[in-house]
Amino acid sequence: MSLSLDSTQLDRYSRHIIMEEVGPEGQKRLLESSALVLGAGGLGAPVIQYLAAAGVGTLGIVDDDVVERSNLQRQVIHGDGDVGEPKVESAARFVDRLNPDIEVETHETRLDVDNARELIGAYDVVVDCADNFRTRYVVNDAARIEEVPVAHGAIYKFEGQATTLVPDGPCYRCLFPEAPEPGTVPDCATTGVLGVLPGTLGCIQATEAVKLLLDTGEPLEGRLLFYDAMDMTFETVPYQRNPDCPVCGEDGIETIDGIDYTGGCRIDAD
């Protein structure tokens, strides 16, 4: 990336550049930054859209699924003509049409213990749009070891939550020491989800990611943001670092190899 913005970029990012909090230096910083988006579905779609539009220069997209017609009610970067195609490829085409400045790195795979650290460690920030607890705990643990911040989000029917995990703050296990037992929390295929809900939460995640990359503002560190679309209310609940946390506590883990992520995504003692 050149140290100067060309005329097209000055035009494209003009509303950023005129902001004192961003300016040309901040925009160049975004263009030289990278973000890993875990999931190209409901939450991942608005995250990918807005990070690409904002000029985050390298977007890694991890997803092993294909586009289904039932996705289109909420996964706004995919279209009817993409049905049956890998989501990472559909997402890459969308980004290419939106902003040619962006380099997309597609990872058509499921993030898990065997690849989490390598994938996460290659990016400046992770946006966790996963739809299952196992992946969330793997992401948390790997990102903490790799010292990469995570913008987390989750949705359910008419509700959503978001928080940001930074390397020196409380981690996901401080907030949720154990995951619910498998099968106790139904997914959107079972309960449904309001189509516009992921847009709200995904935009919050994208905002957090941009703030982290610009090193500006106050991220949702140690704060869990709840959103209720039915009542149109936001509530923020603080949480603290657990000194006995098996991941970010004094005796925290140094590797995720061999960790038991079954059941409550527990960490078993050696």
N, C-alpha and C positions, 0 to 999 in steps of 0.2 A: 504493500500500500504506500502510495506516494505521501510525502509529508504535507502536500497541498491538495485542496479539493479542486476538481475541475469545474467548469462552468455548469455542466449538467448537474453535478452534485450540489453545487451552491444553490441551484434552483430547487432541486428535489428536497433538500433538507433545510430550506430557508427558514421555516418556522421553528426549527431547532436552533439554527445559527443565531437568530436574533434574540434568543433567550440568554440572559446573563448566566443562568445556571448550566447551560450547555455550551453555546458558542461554537466557533469552528474547531477549537481544540477538543471539546467534548464530542463533537460529531466524528472527528478523526479517531478519537478513542473508541467510539462505538464501531466504526468501520474496521478497526484493527482487533476487535474483541471477538470472542466466540461463546456460543451458548449451546448446550445440549438439551434438547427437548425430548423428554421421555413420554412417548405416546403422541400419535397424530390423530387422535379422536376428538371427543367433545371439548376437553380443556386444551389439548394440544393445538387444535385448529386456530382459535383466536390468538394463542401465544405465538404460533408460527407466523400468522398474518401480521401481527403488530411488531414483532421483533424484526421481521424482514422489512417492513415499511419504515421502521425507525433507523435501519441501516446497521444492524448488528452483522458484521462482515461475514462471519462463518456460523452457519446453523447446522448442528448435527441433529438428525431426527432418527429416533429409535422406535421401531414398531414392526411386529411380525405378522400383522393382520392385513386383510384385504378390505376394500371398500364394499359395504353392503348398502342396499337401498334404504334400509331402516336407519342408517347412520346420517342420512342427508337432512333429517329434521333438525340437526344441531351441529354437525361437523362441517362447518361452512366453507372450508377450503376444497372440499370434494364436490363433484357434480355427478349428474346422472350418467354421463359418459365414462366416468371413472369406476363404475361398479364392476367388481371382479378384479380390479387392479390392486397391486400392493399399495398400502396407504403411503409408504415413504416415497414411492414414485409419483403418486398423485400430488402429494405435498410439494415435492421438488418442482414439478411442473408449475404449480401455483406460484411458488416463490419466484421462479424464473420469469413468469409473466408480470409479476408485481414489481420486482426490483432486480435488474441485472447486476447490480453491485454485489449481490449476496452469493457466496459459495455455499452450496448445500452438500453436506456429507450424509448420505443415506446409510442407515444400519438396519437392514431387514432381519432383525433378530429380536429375541426377548432378552432384556437385561437380567442377569442373574449373577450368582456368586463367581462363576468362571470368567466373566467379562466385565463386571461392574467397575473395578478399579481402573482397568485400562481405558474404558470408554470415558468415565467421569474425569479421570486425571488429565485428559487431553483438552479439556475446555475450561473456560474462565468461570462459568456459572452453569448450574443445572436447574432446569425447570421440571419439577416432578408432576407429571400429569397422569401418573399411573392409576389404574382402576382396581388395584388389589393391594392388600396389606403386605404380603411377602415382598413385593417389589419395593414398596415404600421403606421397609426396614433395611433391605439390601442397599438401597440408594443412600439412606441416612448413614449407615455404617461405612460404606465405601467412601462417600463424600467427606466424612469426618476424618478418615485416615488420609485422604488425598488433599485435605484442607481446601475444598471447593464449596462455596456457598450454594444453598438449595432454596429455590422458591417453590414451596409446596402448596398444592391445592387439592380439594376433594369436593365432590357434589353428591347429593342424594335428593331425588324428587324435586322439591322446591327450595332446598337448602344447600349452602356451601360453606366451606371454611378455607382459610389460607393462613400461612405463617411462613417466616423466612428463617432458615437455619444457617448461621454463620459459623466459621471455624472456632471462634472463641466464645460462642454463646451456647445456650441449652440446645440439645439435639431432640430429634423426634422421639427417642426413647425416654427422655425426660418428661415429655408431654404425654406420651402414651407408652408406659412401660411394657404393656402386653397388648397384642392384637386380639380382637374378638375371635372366638373359635370359628373355624371354617363352617360356612353355611348359616351362621347366625345373622349376618348382614347381607341381605339380598342385593343383587346388582340391578342396573337400570333395565336390563332385559326382562327382569321379573317384576320390578315395581314401576318402571317408567321414569322419565326425567323431563322436566320442563325444557323445551327446546332452546330457549334463550338463556337459561341459567348458566351453562358453561361459558357463554360469552362474557358474562359479568365477572365470574371467578377467573377465567383465563386472562382477561384484561388486567385484573389485579396482579396476577402472577407475572405477566409481562412487564407491568409497571415496576414491580419489585426487582425484576431482573435488570431492567434498564438502570434503575437507581444504583444497584450494586455495581454495574459496569462503569457507571459514571462516578461512583463513589460520592454520591450526593444524597441528601435527605435522610430520613430515619426509616430504616427497613422494619419489617414486622418481626424483629428479633425479640424473643421472649414474649410475644403477644400472638394470641390466636384470634383471628378475625372470623366471626360468624355472620353469615348473611342469610336472611329469611325473605325470599321473594314474595311470599304470600302477604306478609305484613309490611314489606319494604323497610326492613330494619337492619342495622348493623350493630354488632356488639363486639367489643374487644375484651378478651380475658387474658390477664398476664400469667405467665408461668416462669419458673426458675430452673436453673441448672441443678441437677441432682448430683451431689458429690459422690454418691455411690452408684451412679450410672455405669453400666458395664461398657459403654462406648466412650463417653466423654468425661467420665470420672477420673479420679487420680490413678486408678489401675485399669484404665481403658484399654480396649483391644488394639493390637497393632496389625492385625490381618483379619480377613473374613473367611479365610480358608478353614474349613472344618466346622464353621458355626452352624448350629442347628436352626434352620428357618422354618421348621414345621410347626404346626399347632399355633401357639401364640407368638411365633417368630422369636422364640426364646434364644438366649445365649447360654449354652451349657458350659459348666466348668470343666476344665481338662481333667 
